Amino acid sequence: MTKPPLPPRLALGKLATLRKMAEDVLGFLHWLHENHGDIVRFKLPGRRRLAVFSRELAHEVLVEKTDVLRILHPRTACDVVPSAGLVRMPAGEEHGRLRELIVSAATPERVAFQKHVAAAEANRLVDELPDGTVDLPRTMERLAWNGVTTSLLGRGPELDPAIVRPSLKAVKLTFMLSVLPGFQLLRRLPLPHDLKARRAIRPLDEATREAIGAARASAEARPELICHLVQATEREESGWRFANDREIRDEVYTMLFAALDGPVQILTLAQFYLRDRPEVRERMEAEVDQVVGDRPLQGDDLGRLPFTHAVAMEVLRLHPPAPLLVARRAEEDCTLGGYLVPKGTSVDVVLHVMQRDPESWGDGGAFRPERWFEGPGCPVDRFVPFSFGPKECRGADLATNLIVATLAAVAGRRRLEPVERDLPTEPGLGVGGFRGAIPATVTLR
């Protein structure tokens, strides 16, 4: 059985590949796909890698062969989230029980609560926008932080989002370092970014302990997620039981990290697209005016804003929060797409390519929210910004509600105009994946 295509060694050796990825990892992956097809292998120092770019191959990796292709989540000596939890745990019976516990939290009452929180925080954002100039990522970070921590912990504005920034930075830096030779040695060292993250997050640790204690002491089923995790397990309403409070904390933190970064990125980038396509912005504003009018946005409004939702989906299509998913490692020799995948190979599912592929999307690189109303012209089965299968992101609905609510609330009363002309594409370690401040002017409609 043959192995997947490999770019010519002389054109793309191990060190050359590492340099090319360091310069522009997404550009490198698009180049692989355009020149070598839907499944391509390449080599880095000390590691064999395989990239897949089609929905069919992604389904093999994420659904059909999870027993062989295990998630490869890098860890460090001072990991902020040490428990395996839903993210690191291999798909199987144990993972299924924990996943069912998380899924069962989505009761109508809790879904309505999350939409209410999203609308309330979006209204707060618009009320507090100053005249003049704001930093888009910092502005959206405050909104996302309030919405996520309120939905998960019942705590929001009284907590400073600065306490979680070092943790997000540590997670991203760990993923970057994990491709380097010698990472197994580095992970044993108390690296400065890990130590800083552990110190900074202590106020959130305390708030989480208080929330766990309050949930345990209450006879009432409150709407925040942590209450469900505590009460459903201790009242034996679930097949899953946490070993200790640290595991509950870690599960909440995993969802917090997953649901915080995406809205900041999408809401920041959306302002560039809306500025450059004023007819789209005007159509969205008209929809909000018709549904919401002069009153504040409400949670129930989110389901009555189809074009605003399409704007959110289009930015998510172009910029999935995880442009390539956490790698999977072959635990034994296996096949993928009919090709041999040797044991030890790391497999990357590249959503950024899949969701822009011209064979599926036509003008895949263009921002066109109207494509979501064009029937078969929009292949929704190729749209998986939060992954799919057993490892699908459980914070997806929370993040989507925050994005749609904020787009709507801003459209009803304000306009945000980025000062820079070019879309920020250089990846960074800040919240939202940006390198630094992104100024925008605030004006009344």
KOLNULO-650625 format. One record per atom (N, C-alpha, C, O): x negated, y negated, z. Coordinates in pm, whole numbers, plus 50000, padded with zeros to 5 digits. Atoms other than C-alpha are relative to their C-alpha. Layout:
XYZ;...
***
This chain:
499155011950000;500005000050000;499124987650000;498134987150073;500825012050014;498654965749906;500314989950109;501394989850168;499835011249907;498154935950133;500574987949925;500514987649802;499475012050066;499794902050062;498894992549927;497714994749954;501015007650073;498034877949823;499084992250094;499504987150198;501015007349925;494834861949952;499344990049906;498814994049802;500705009850086;493484829249805;498545003949983;497955009650074;501404996050027;490044834049646;499054995650110;499104984250157;500925002849891;487304835949906;499114987849973;498894979550062;500915011050030;485004811749727;500704986650009;500084976550043;499255012549994;487744785649710;500514997050140;500754985450174;499375002249871;489054790950061;499445009950102;500145019150143;500604991849896;486654807150310;500554996450136;501384987450148;499445001949866;487304808750683;499804985850052;500754979650101;500265013549949;485614775850775;500694989549913;501184979449965;499305009350089;487044758450468;501494999650033;502114989050030;498594999449963;490504770350571;500254992150128;501214984550137;499855007249873;490024757150924;499934984949978;500714977450038;500105014450028;488934723150790;501244995049929;501754984249961;498815004250075;491864721650548;501214999150092;502004989750080;498905000449907;494324729750824;499874988350097;500864982050131;500215011149908;492754704151057;500354986649935;500854977550001;499715012550071;493124677050792;501494997849983;501974986650002;498575001350027;496794684050713;500605013949997;500655020449893;499544986249992;498324716450836;501235002549914;501325012949849;498814997950082;501694711550666;499684999149852;500235006749772;500425000750139;500074700750342;499325012849956;499525017549844;500664987350029;497914731950357;501015011249978;500875019149884;499014989450012;500934754450409;500854998349874;501195008249809;499265002350125;502874738150124;499135004149880;499645009749783;500924996150108;499794743249904;499955015249986;499965020449874;499994985550005;499704780049997;501245005149928;501165013749840;498754995450059;503334784549903;500084996949852;500455005549772;499895004150140;503184765249578;499075007949909;499395010449793;501004993450083;500104783749457;499985015250011;499455022049923;500164985649977;500504818749599;501285007250038;501245019350061;498744993049981;504194826149665;500564999650141;500154991550224;499245000349875;506484834449957;499305006950117;499735005450231;500744993649893;503984855350154;498524999649963;498125004649858;501415002450031;500294846450173;499175002550126;499544998250235;500914998249887;497454857750396;498804990849984;498384987649872;501215008150001;494504836450492;499235003150128;499745009750218;500864996349888;491654838650738;499464987750070;499044977950007;500665009849916;490464817251025;498895007350076;498945019550088;501054993249924;487324824151229;500585008250115;501235002850205;499554991249892;488124853951448;501455004349993;501935010850085;498594996450003;491714858451329;500515001249856;500194992949771;499284998650128;493744871551032;501384993950016;502054996250117;498685006449992;496874851350957;500785002749873;500225005249766;499084997850111;499884855650734;501114989750012;501704988150118;498935010050001;502364828350635;501135004949911;500895009849801;498834996450079;505904835450516;500894987749984;500994979450074;499315012450036;508114809750347;501455002149955;502104992449918;498644997750049;511424826350255;500905004650115;500425010050215;499014995949899;514624832850454;500005015250018;500145020150130;499974985449992;514494870050371;498825005350081;498995014150165;501184995749924;510934874250502;500104995550145;499705002850236;499825004949864;511734852750805;500955009150078;500745011550197;499064990949934;514654875950883;499305012950042;499575018350149;500784988049961;512284905850880;499204997350125;499155005550217;500885003349887;509954888051122;500804997650128;500455002850234;499315005049881;512524872851359;501135009150049;501565007950164;498854991749963;515284899251359;499705014849988;499935022450083;500104985750028;514384932751204;498815006850066;498895018650101;501234993349955;510864938951334;499424993750125;498204992650140;500475006249877;510694922251673;499295009950091;498565005850181;500694990149917;509514954951826;498545001449961;497725005750042;501384999050049;506344953751617;499334986349994;498164984950029;500545013550011;505884916451556;500404992250125;501504986750133;499725006049869;505664902251909;499564985450003;498544981849946;500295014249991;505724865251988;498654997750067;498345003950169;501365002649952;502224851452045;499984985950058;499614976349990;499905013149936;502704823052293;498734997550081;498535004150183;501295001949929;499294809352403;500204995150142;501094987050169;499925004249861;498744805152775;498634995250045;497604998849987;501255005349947;496124786752977;499915003250149;500865008450208;500214996749860;494684790153326;500994992750091;501384998050195;499095008149918;496984762653462;501314997749926;501774986349914;498795001150079;500104769953259;501114993450081;501354997050196;498925007249932;502964746353346;501205009150021;501905007850121;498884990649990;505534773953283;499425014149997;499295019949889;500694987049999;503914806753397;500915012049975;500435022349927;499124988450017;506994829353385;500195003249853;500114994349767;499774995850138;507674849253070;501264993549945;501244986949841;498765006450038;511284838353047;500495003849861;499975013049798;499364996850127;513424838052734;499064997849882;499205004649780;500885003250112;510654823352516;498915010449981;498715015249870;501144990950012;507724846552592;500385014750006;499665023349955;499624986049981;509614878152680;500255006849865;500955001249781;499734993050126;509594904052397;501495002949985;502175006050082;498614996750026;512964909252232;500265014650036;499475023450000;499674986549956;514634939752381;501114999450103;501814989350113;498884999249905;517034950652655;499904989350108;500894982750139;500175009949893;515574928452928;500244985849947;500934977850009;499805013050063;515424898352696;501484997849970;501984986649986;498585001150033;519024905452589;500844996250120;501794988550108;499235003249879;520284903852948;499824985350039;500774978550075;500255014049967;518614870353012;500644990849896;501204980449930;499395008050105;519784857052676;501514999150019;502104988550000;498565000149977;523374867152756;500374990750115;501414984250111;499765009449890;523134847853083;500004985649949;500874977749985;500095013650053;522064816452896;501194997149908;501794986449915;498895002050094;524684821052623;501324998250074;502164990250033;498735000749926;527454825852880;500204986650069;501294983850119;499865013449941;526764790753011;500834990849912;501334980649959;499335008950094;528414776052701;501515001350010;502185004349911;498555000349982;531904774752848;500574987249940;499834977549923;499425012650052;534354749052704;499754988250092;499524977050045;500215010949905;533964728653022;498574994749995;498344982750001;501395004450003;530174728153004;499644993549866;498864984049863;500235006250131;530144720452630;500574985950000;499934976649951;499395013449993;532534691252692;499154990850087;499004979050055;500865008049912;530274679352975;498774995249926;498394983549938;501205004050073;527194679452751;500314989349896;499534980049876;499615010350097;529034659652483;500294986850070;499944976150019;499745012149923;530224635052747;498694993350042;498544981250031;501315005549959;526664630852876;499304993749880;498754982849891;500655005550119;525344625852521;500604986749961;499874977249930;499345012650036;527934598952447;499694989150102;499434977750065;500265009949896;527404581652782;498584994549990;498384982450003;501385004750010;523624580052738;499774992249871;498984982849870;500125007750124;523964568252377;500584986050019;500004976249972;499435013249971;526254540052495;499074991850088;498904979850067;500955007049913;523764531452769;498824994649921;498384983349942;501125004450084;520964529952514;500354987349924;499584977749925;499615011650080;522874505552293;500214987850090;499834976750053;499795011249907;523884484152593;498704993750044;498634981650065;501275004849945;520264481252706;498984996049895;497894991449929;500945004050105;518644474952366;499794984950006;500764977450000;500255014449994;516954440952389;500004993949860;499825000949761;500235007150126;516924414752117;498504999849972;497704998450065;501435000550035;513614415451930;499495013449954;500065019549864;500694988050047;511314445551900;499935010450110;499725007150227;500144988849907;511284479852065;499055010249941;498805010349821;500794988550043;509014510152049;500975011749983;501535016450082;498994989850026;511204536651883;499825012850081;500775017250146;500124987649922;509704568152043;500294998250148;500945006650209;499765002249857;509754553252394;501494997550026;502035002250126;498585002849984;513314540652346;500805012949993;501685015250077;499274987450015;514564574452226;499615010150108;500425018750143;500414991149892;512554592452493;500864997850125;501285007550188;499195002749883;514494575052770;501395005849985;501935011850078;498684994650027;517784584352610;500005015350011;500835021150081;500044985450001;516804620752550;499735005550140;500345015450181;500324995649864;515324624252899;501244999450089;501545009150159;498805001149917;518474611253068;501035010649964;501625016950052;499014990350043;520714633552858;499645014250036;500485021850083;500424986249976;518674665152897;499975003150150;500485013550192;500114997149856;517934662353270;501374999650069;501605007150164;498655000249943;521554653253348;500735012949967;501405018650053;499314987950041;522864683053148;499435012550067;500165021950097;500644988149943;520344707553295;499984999850152;500205010150216;500225000949856;519844694753650;501044991850075;501114992350198;499125009549934;522564669353718;499274987750046;499814979650121;500825011649964;519764643853755;499564993349871;499185000249777;500365006850123;519004617153496;499234987250022;498014987650039;500695012850001;518234580053517;499054997650117;498134989550106;500885002749886;516614581853863;498635006749985;497735003950064;501284993450024;513794603853726;499274993049884;499884989549784;500805006850100;510964588153525;499525010149896;498915020149933;500484990550101;510254605353190;498485001349995;497975010949936;501474999150001;506544598053244;499515012650071;498395017050045;500474988449925;506394628053478;499865012449913;499175021849950;500064988150084;506854652353190;499094998149879;498795007849809;500845002450118;504654635852925;498725008350002;498385014449900;501224991750002;501414653053037;500285014849976;499465021849916;499674985950023;503184686853035;500245002649852;499755012649798;499774998350144;504404682352678;498684999149923;498455006749829;501305001350064;500934670952578;499175012650019;498515017349926;500764987849972;499394701452746;500485011649914;499675019249861;499454989350082;501744725052562;499534998549855;499105008349793;500385002250140;500974709252224;498505002049980;498075007849880;501444998550013;497234707752285;499595014750009;498655019049942;500284985849989;497234744252389;500225007149867;499415015549826;499744993950129;498824754052058;498924996249899;498515004549818;501065004250091;496214733751870;498725007650028;498065012249935;501254993349964;493324749452061;500065015049974;499035021549955;499884985450011;494724784652023;499515005449867;499255017449856;500494995250130;493604786451657;498484999949994;497905004949897;501455001350003;489974779451750;499325012750050;499855019850136;500794988949945;487314806051801;499684997250147;499384985850183;500335001749860;486714811752172;501144995350087;500934991950204;498875004649918;490194802152287;500205009150121;500605004350228;499844990949887;490294833352507;499124996050117;499484998250233;500865005049893;487394818452702;500544986850054;500554984750176;499475013049956;488914783452711;501195001650093;501364993950188;498774998549922;492174796552856;499715003550145;500585002250230;500364996749862;490294807953168;499554987950081;499414988650203;500535011949934;489074772853245;501114990650043;502134989649973;499015010049958;491024746453443;499824987149919;499224977549967;500195011450089;491184722053151;500694987650056;501734988650121;499455012349941;491834685453241;501464997549966;502224992950052;498615002950035;495114683053047;500975009050075;502105004950103;499144991349921;496514713053235;500124995050144;501224994750200;499995004749862;495514699553576;500844987350015;501584985850112;499225012449997;497004665353498;501495003149990;502304996850057;498604996350016;500244681653388;500575005550130;501705002050168;499514994349875;500554701253713;500214989350106;501154990150185;499855010849901;500034669753922;501204991249966;502004987850053;498975009650040;502374647553721;501405005550016;502334997950042;498664994350003;505294671753718;500575002850139;501695007750150;499534996849864;505594674754097;501334993650035;502155000250100;498675005549969;508534650254125;501135007849933;502225009049990;498984991950066;510434671553872;500145013450071;501245018950080;499924987749920;509544702654073;500914997950121;501745006450152;499215002849881;511074686454380;501484998349964;502355003550033;498625001850043;514214675554194;500645013349962;501825015449988;499484986950039;514604710854057;500295008650123;501315015550128;499764992549876;514244726554402;501294995250067;502085003250115;498795005649939;516944703054532;501245004549922;502275007749983;498864995850081;519234712054240;500325014750022;501495018550026;499784985849972;518754749354304;500665001750136;501605009650150;499414999149867;519524744654672;501444995450002;502295001550069;498635005050004;522634724154596;500935009949932;502075011749975;499184990150070;523904750454351;500265012050089;501355017750087;499874988249914;523304778154604;500974997250116;501685006150162;499175003549885;525124759454881;501444996549961;502304995550048;498685004650045;528134749554669;500895011749961;500455021549903;499014990250045;531284769654620;500584996149865;501295003949802;499465005350125;532084748354316;499075003349884;497855002349898;500794997650122;530934757753964;499814986749929;500684982349853;500275013050061;529354725053856;499545001749855;499125012649816;500254998450144;528724717653486;498535000749960;498225005249849;501404999650042;524924714353490;499525014549990;499965023250066;500424986450031;523114744953356;499395007150120;499635019050139;500714993349892;521014751753664;500985006050100;500685016250163;498994994549911;524174757153868;500485013649948;500685022950026;499594987350059;525234784553627;498925010750020;499245022050056;501084990349985;521804801353641;499955005450142;499725017450163;500064995849860;521904802354021;501245008250036;501125019450087;498774993749951;525544811354080;500365012749925;500795022549987;499624988150077;526104836153796;499165012150038;499645023450035;500864988749962;523134857153908;500255004350145;500315016250174;499854996549859;523664855354283;501405005450032;501575012650130;498654994549982;527384862854251;500195012849917;501305018249909;500004987750079;526474892654028;501024999549886;501675009549854;499165001650118;528454878753735;499205002649873;499745001749762;500884998050114;525494886553509;499175012550021;498935016750135;500894988449991;523334916653430;498564996350026;497705005050038;501375004749977;520254895253489;499864994450141;500794988250193;500305006249871;518664885553821;498594994249995;497665000949951;501315006349989;515794861153872;499305005450124;499935007550228;500774994749888;513014873954097;499844989650110;499754993250228;500205010749902;512614840154268;500404986649937;500754985949819;499615013350048;513364802954237;499044994649895;499434986549812;500975004550100;510194797454036;500455004349859;500294996749764;499544995650131;511644818153752;501194991749951;501314989049831;498895008950038;514824796953756;499444986749952;499854981549848;500645012650039;512684765553746;499375001049862;499524992049779;500704998550128;510634778853456;500975001149883;500704995849776;499014998950108;513734787753251;500584986349967;500784983049850;499495013650021;515094752453300;498954991449930;499284983849840;501065008050061;511724737053211;499825003549852;499584994749769;500144996050139;511514757252892;501074993349914;500784988449805;498925006550075;514894743952780;499804984949996;500104978449896;500245014449995;513954708852891;498984996049894;499194986449819;501045003350098;510774708752681;500555001649857;500264993449770;499494997450134;512634723552383;501014989549956;501064985949839;498925009250036;515544698852397;499574985550006;500344976849964;500425014049986;513504667352468;499274994949878;499544983949830;500885004750106;510954665352188;500754997749868;500524987749799;499315000850128;513304671551894;500814987349981;500634980649880;499225012350019;515794642951949;499154987549986;499494978649908;500875011850013;512964617951995;499444999249859;499434988549798;500554999750135;511384628751667;501064996649895;500834988149809;498985001750103;514614630351466;500594986050003;500784979949898;499405013349990;516104597751597;499034989149958;499444978949904;500995009750045;512854579251533;499885000149848;499924989649784;500164999050145;512434592251177;501274995949927;501204990549816;498735003650066;516134587051098;500084985249969;500684981349868;499915014550024;515694549351128;499254996049873;499634986449807;500725002750125;513164549850841;500875003649880;500984995949785;499174995750112;515484569450614;501214990949982;501574987649870;498825008650009;518504547850697;499634986049950;500404979949876;500455012950051;516534516050635;499775000649849;500124991349777;500364999050141;515364528550296;501185003949912;501115002549789;498794997150077;518844540350191;501194992850065;502004999150133;498965007949931;521174512250304;501415004749971;502305002950054;498654995250030;524174527750127;500405011650091;501585013250122;499724989349905;523864558150355;500334994150136;501284998450202;499755006349871;523674536150663;501384993550003;502114994650101;498695006650005;526714516250552;501145010250003;502175007750066;498964989749996;528724548050492;500155005750141;501265008250186;499944995049863;527824560650838;500654989650092;501464993250178;499405010649918;528724527150995;501514999349978;502284997650073;498575000450029;532094527350818;500745011650066;501855009950116;499384988549935;532824562350950;500144997650150;501205000450207;499945002749857;531984552051306;501044989350031;501784990550128;498995010549980;534104520551275;501415005949996;502265002150076;498674994250015;537074541351163;500365009150117;501505008950163;499714990349895;536764568151434;499934993750139;500784996550224;500275005349865;535444548251731;500584986050019;501124982850125;499505013849989;536414512151658;499184991950098;497954993050101;500685009149907;535584486851930;499745006150137;499084999950220;500194993949868;535644510952224;498665007350007;498055009749904;501224992149989;532624529852362;500195014049939;501305019349939;499994986450053;531764563052198;500365009850111;499945008250225;499624989549906;533294593552369;499535013649950;499315015449830;500464986750038;532234629852372;500885006649896;500385013549807;499084993950097;535354640452181;499814994549859;500235000849762;500195006050132;534354617251896;498995007749915;499025006949792;501124994050075;531324638351801;500485009849894;499815011549792;499474990750099;533464663951618;500784993449889;501245000149796;499245007350102;535174636851413;499124990849917;499614981249857;500965008450072;532054622051254;499195008649902;497985010249921;500714990550088;531174645750966;498824993949926;497805000649909;501135005650075;528974621550772;498844996750093;497684998650057;501065002449902;527054610951083;499295013150034;498075013550048;500594986849975;526534647951155;499135004249882;498075010049902;500794996550118;525304652650796;498684992449996;497664997949955;501255007649992;522744624850844;499045006950096;497865008550065;500854992949904;521444642951153;499465013049942;498285016049958;500434987350057;521324676250970;498964998049890;498045006149876;500945002350109;519474661350674;498614996450054;497605000849998;501315003049941;516714646850893;499435012550065;498225014950059;500474987349943;516534680251078;499515009549891;498585017349914;500464991550110;516204697750743;498604996049956;497735004549937;501295004950045;513304675750639;498925001250107;497745002750075;500975000249890;511654675950982;500475009150114;500845004250221;499624991149889;512504707151186;499074997850119;497874996250100;500835002749882;511274702151546;498785009150010;497725004750056;501144990850007;509044732951506;499775003349853;500365012949803;500164997750145;507834730751142;499475013849966;499795019349861;500314985850011;506174764551186;500215006050138;499785000450239;499624994149874;507424787851454;498795005850072;497735008050013;501054993449923;505354802651733;499635013149930;500515020949893;500474988450077;503234829651569;500435013150065;500575014150187;499794986349957;504064866451593;498755008249968;498125005949865;501184991650023;501284892451623;500435014449976;501265019850049;499704986050030;501444926951467;499345008950105;498115009350115;500524991249896;501074951851752;499495013249942;498785020750010;500494988150072;500444979651499;500134997249851;500784987549812;499825001750145;500164983551123;501495000849967;502215009250020;498595000150039;503504975350962;500124994449859;499114991149796;499775005750132;505074963050640;500874987550013;501664986150106;499215012350005;506544929250553;500154996149853;499154993649785;499785002950140;508144922050218;499395010449908;499075007549793;500614989450079;506774955350097;498495000250003;497875008849940;501455000749990;503194945450182;499535005750134;500295005950232;500614995149877;500884960650443;499534988350085;498864979250035;500475010049904;500294939150753;499195007550106;499775014650187;500834992649904;497334952550956;500244995650144;500604984150170;499915002949858;497454954351333;499124988050037;497994986949988;500755011649956;496334921851499;500224987549916;499774976749954;499745011650085;497514898951217;501024990950066;502024995650119;499055009949952;499234866851329;500884995349884;500374991749778;499045003250106;502384859051128;500694986850033;501274985350141;499375013149984;503644823251084;501224998949910;501135001349789;498805003150077;507214815350973;500054984849984;500124977550083;500185014450026;507054781050807;501344993949958;501704994049840;498705006150027;510414763350835;499874987549914;500754984749833;500185012550074;509034730950691;500015002449850;500534994249774;499994996450142;508494748150355;501375005549962;501935001749860;498744993450031;511664769350368;501124989949979;501954991649890;498905009650005;513914739250424;499804988949896;500644980049883;500235009550110;512374719350136;499795007149867;499595000649765;500314992250120;511904747449883;500924996049885;502144997349897;499155004450111;513124734249545;500865010949940;501915008049883;499174989150052;514414768749445;501315001150077;502325005550021;498784999649919;516944766349729;500724986650005;501954986050005;499435013149971;517444728949767;499964990349882;500484979249892;500135009650111;516684713649428;499034989050037;497824991550048;500855011249959;515364679449525;499745000950151;500164992350228;500144996649859;514254694249856;499304989650084;499514989150205;500715010249922;512004665249957;500754987050013;500264977850078;499235012449999;514714638749911;500974999750119;501515010050158;499035002149893;516854624550192;501364997149937;501604986149887;498675001450060;520424630250072;501055006550090;501405018250070;498984993949913;523014635750348;501235004649925;501935013649970;498834996150077;525674638250081;499925014449950;500935020249913;500134986250045;524244672349985;500815009550088;501195020450043;499284991349909;526054686750289;501495001049967;502225008750029;498614999450044;529384680350115;500115005449858;501175004249795;500044995750138;528384695949783;500195015149984;499795020849882;499674985850010;529494731849857;498795008649979;497845007950057;501114990550020;527174758149712;498674993149970;497634999549969;501265007250023;524624730849633;499164998650125;498004994550117;500725001149873;523624731550001;499915013750065;500875017950130;500114986349949;522324766150102;499775000350151;498635000950197;500125000949856;523054765150474;499305012150061;498775011150171;500714988549946;521624800150519;498494997949996;497755005750055;501415003650002;518244783950444;499694988750098;498574983750104;500165011049904;518784757750713;499995005750141;501035009350194;500154993849868;517444770651046;499024991750084;497984996950125;500975008749934;515804740751222;499645004250142;498615000150194;500274995549863;516024757751564;499715015050003;499925021550106;500264985850016;515004792451439;501335007749999;502405001749995;498814991649997;517464821851446;499605013650053;498425016350074;500294987049943;517774856851579;499874999450151;500304989550212;500084999549853;516984866951939;499264988250061;499524984650176;500805011049946;514534838051979;500524986249957;499794976349967;499435012950036;516844810651852;499994990650120;500284994850232;500125009749892;516374778852058;501354998050068;502334994650002;498755001549926;519034777552331;500314985450033;501394982550084;499735014249978;518694739652358;500494992949875;500574980649873;499655006150128;519864734151999;501244991450008;501254980249957;498765007749993;523414722852077;499824987350082;500344976750046;500275011749917;522234699552351;499254989349921;499614977649926;500795009350080;519664683552121;500854993949888;500774981849864;499185005050110;522134680751831;501034989850049;501254979649983;499045009749945;524754663552050;499354986650028;499944976250000;500715012549971;522194637852161;499684992349871;499804980149866;500355006450127;521124631051802;501234993549936;501204981849899;498805005150065;524644627051661;500594988450081;500994978350023;499435010649917;525854606251957;499204987149987;499784976349980;500835012150007;522924582251933;500104993549863;500214981249854;499815005850133;523194577851557;501324992549993;501384981549937;498685006350005;526894569851603;500064987450085;500574977250040;499935011649911;526514546351899;499214988249944;499674976849951;500805010850060;523754526451728;500714994649877;500764982449858;499345004450123;525664525251398;501204991150030;501544982349951;498835007949967;528684510551576;499694985650036;500544976950021;500265013449946;526874480151714;498664994049962;498504981849968;501375005150021;523204477151617;499425005549870;499985014549807;500854994350104;520634482651346;498574999750050;498114989850107;501414998949964;517094494451410;499185000649872;499365009749791;500795000950124;514594484351140;498525002050032;497894993150088;501434998049976;511124500051162;499164989249932;499444985349819;500875010450054;508394474151110;499095005649891;498904999349787;500884993950099;506054497850926;500835005149883;501965009549901;499274995550117;507034506850572;499955015149982;500915021249935;500204985750027;505654542250563;500495008650115;500355005050232;499574990349902;507144572050742;498785005250077;497795008850015;501144994749923;504834582951029;499885015149983;500755022550028;500174985750028;503504616750920;498815006150072;498705018450079;501154994549928;500274620251119;500465005750134;500984998450217;499524994049874;501024644851401;499204994950119;498014992050109;500645004449877;500254634251756;500475008350118;501285017450101;499694992449879;500534646952113;501044993150087;501394998250193;498995007049922;503074621452234;501375006549987;501565015649906;498644994850008;506764628452294;500554997249860;500434986149809;499555001250137;508344634651956;498935003749898;499215004249779;501084996350090;504974644451811;499364988349930;498774990149823;500585011850062;503854608851737;498684996250066;498395000050179;501325004049951;500414593551776;500054988150094;499224986950184;499955012149918;501484560651933;501304992649978;502304998449935;498805008350011;503974531951931;500444998749854;499624998349762;499405002450131;506334527451635;501014988750018;502154991250056;499125011449973;507824492451653;501164999149903;501045002749787;498825002450081;511294484251525;500724987850052;500764985450173;499225011849959;513374452551528;501455004250025;501985013049958;498624997349963;516834452951688;500854988049957;500564976649991;499095010750043;519634433151527;501435004550022;501725016550020;498584997149996;523384430951572;500495002649859;499974997049762;499404998050131;525484444251288;500724987449955;501304987149846;
***
